[in-house]
Amino acid sequence: MIYGIGIDLIKVARMQEAVERWGNKFLKRVFTEEEIAHCYRARNPYLSFAVRFAAKEALIKAIGTTAGASFRDIEVLNDELGKPHITVTGKIKVFFDIKDIRNAHLSLSHEKEDGVASVVLEKK
């Protein structure tokens, strides 16, 4: 059973401006260490940061609240085949447990200027 869906679109230039202006202070507030390392290994780090930020926003839209959580409670990485996936911790994990949300399906896409993420949350 579907609990919620969310989608978010972001301009890659907006993410690049934030990273260039605020640097590690911004990155460490929004992304986990593993996400930061993954993005800097990418051909275009700003695009990689942008779609991960969009995924976090899409997840928040899918649950309908921030649940008082930090962006760092949502981690977006890729599996060994390159498929993106979401892992939740902290207050978001507690929210998932209370609402019996068992799967967060994620799709990411991008072009040179834009990134988009879609999340579908599935209940048990």
C-alpha positions as a Python dict, from the first residue, in 0.01 Angstrom:
ca = {
    (1, 'M'): (0, 0, 0),
    (2, 'I'): (132, 343, -93),
    (3, 'Y'): (174, 585, 197),
    (4, 'G'): (283, 890, -4),
    (5, 'I'): (461, 1025, -309),
    (6, 'G'): (685, 1325, -353),
    (7, 'I'): (875, 1493, -634),
    (8, 'D'): (1125, 1777, -641),
    (9, 'L'): (1302, 1968, -918),
    (10, 'I'): (1619, 2170, -863),
    (11, 'K'): (1847, 2389, -1070),
    (12, 'V'): (2202, 2256, -1057),
    (13, 'A'): (2333, 2615, -1061),
    (14, 'R'): (2146, 2683, -735),
    (15, 'M'): (2330, 2397, -567),
    (16, 'Q'): (2663, 2508, -712),
    (17, 'E'): (2607, 2861, -578),
    (18, 'A'): (2528, 2728, -229),
    (19, 'V'): (2835, 2504, -223),
    (20, 'E'): (3064, 2779, -354),
    (21, 'R'): (2924, 3037, -113),
    (22, 'W'): (2897, 2830, 207),
    (23, 'G'): (3137, 2541, 137),
    (24, 'N'): (3171, 2264, 395),
    (25, 'K'): (2942, 2444, 641),
    (26, 'F'): (2652, 2398, 397),
    (27, 'L'): (2754, 2049, 286),
    (28, 'K'): (2788, 1914, 641),
    (29, 'R'): (2450, 2057, 739),
    (30, 'V'): (2270, 1889, 448),
    (31, 'F'): (2469, 1579, 348),
    (32, 'T'): (2633, 1285, 526),
    (33, 'E'): (3007, 1227, 495),
    (34, 'E'): (2944, 934, 262),
    (35, 'E'): (2717, 1144, 37),
    (36, 'I'): (2979, 1420, 19),
    (37, 'A'): (3251, 1171, -74),
    (38, 'H'): (3026, 1009, -336),
    (39, 'C'): (2940, 1344, -497),
    (40, 'Y'): (3301, 1458, -516),
    (41, 'R'): (3388, 1134, -700),
    (42, 'A'): (3125, 1215, -966),
    (43, 'R'): (3207, 1379, -1296),
    (44, 'N'): (2987, 1675, -1199),
    (45, 'P'): (2972, 1701, -819),
    (46, 'Y'): (2715, 1983, -823),
    (47, 'L'): (2473, 1777, -1028),
    (48, 'S'): (2520, 1486, -789),
    (49, 'F'): (2460, 1710, -486),
    (50, 'A'): (2154, 1862, -656),
    (51, 'V'): (1974, 1533, -722),
    (52, 'R'): (2046, 1412, -368),
    (53, 'F'): (1906, 1736, -227),
    (54, 'A'): (1599, 1693, -451),
    (55, 'A'): (1558, 1337, -320),
    (56, 'K'): (1560, 1461, 40),
    (57, 'E'): (1299, 1725, -46),
    (58, 'A'): (1087, 1467, -232),
    (59, 'L'): (1097, 1234, 69),
    (60, 'I'): (983, 1514, 300),
    (61, 'K'): (695, 1588, 60),
    (62, 'A'): (605, 1218, 51),
    (63, 'I'): (579, 1194, 430),
    (64, 'G'): (401, 1529, 453),
    (65, 'T'): (621, 1671, 730),
    (66, 'T'): (983, 1715, 829),
    (67, 'A'): (902, 1515, 1145),
    (68, 'G'): (1145, 1753, 1317),
    (69, 'A'): (1434, 1587, 1138),
    (70, 'S'): (1759, 1698, 983),
    (71, 'F'): (1845, 1655, 613),
    (72, 'R'): (2126, 1434, 742),
    (73, 'D'): (1862, 1187, 867),
    (74, 'I'): (1805, 1110, 498),
    (75, 'E'): (2096, 953, 310),
    (76, 'V'): (2091, 903, -66),
    (77, 'L'): (2354, 669, -207),
    (78, 'N'): (2387, 420, -490),
    (79, 'D'): (2409, 43, -465),
    (80, 'E'): (2681, -162, -636),
    (81, 'L'): (2487, -150, -966),
    (82, 'G'): (2442, 227, -948),
    (83, 'K'): (2074, 226, -843),
    (84, 'P'): (2000, 510, -600),
    (85, 'H'): (1842, 428, -265),
    (86, 'I'): (1738, 609, 51),
    (87, 'T'): (1840, 518, 404),
    (88, 'V'): (1673, 697, 694),
    (89, 'T'): (1795, 745, 1051),
    (90, 'G'): (1702, 951, 1355),
    (91, 'K'): (1358, 1111, 1370),
    (92, 'I'): (1272, 1010, 1013),
    (93, 'K'): (1341, 644, 1101),
    (94, 'V'): (1117, 676, 1407),
    (95, 'F'): (846, 828, 1185),
    (96, 'F'): (882, 539, 935),
    (97, 'D'): (849, 287, 1219),
    (98, 'I'): (541, 455, 1367),
    (99, 'K'): (369, 481, 1027),
    (100, 'D'): (486, 130, 927),
    (101, 'I'): (664, 258, 615),
    (102, 'R'): (883, -24, 487),
    (103, 'N'): (1016, 92, 150),
    (104, 'A'): (1119, 423, -2),
    (105, 'H'): (1137, 386, -380),
    (106, 'L'): (1358, 649, -542),
    (107, 'S'): (1415, 765, -898),
    (108, 'L'): (1668, 1034, -990),
    (109, 'S'): (1719, 1203, -1324),
    (110, 'H'): (1912, 1504, -1449),
    (111, 'E'): (2020, 1712, -1740),
    (112, 'K'): (2295, 1971, -1752),
    (113, 'E'): (2089, 2239, -1575),
    (114, 'D'): (1822, 2051, -1378),
    (115, 'G'): (1790, 1758, -1141),
    (116, 'V'): (1471, 1580, -1039),
    (117, 'A'): (1385, 1318, -780),
    (118, 'S'): (1072, 1115, -721),
    (119, 'V'): (995, 915, -406),
    (120, 'V'): (719, 664, -342),
    (121, 'L'): (673, 542, 15),
    (122, 'E'): (528, 196, 68),
    (123, 'K'): (361, 74, 385),
    (124, 'K'): (384, -285, 502),
}
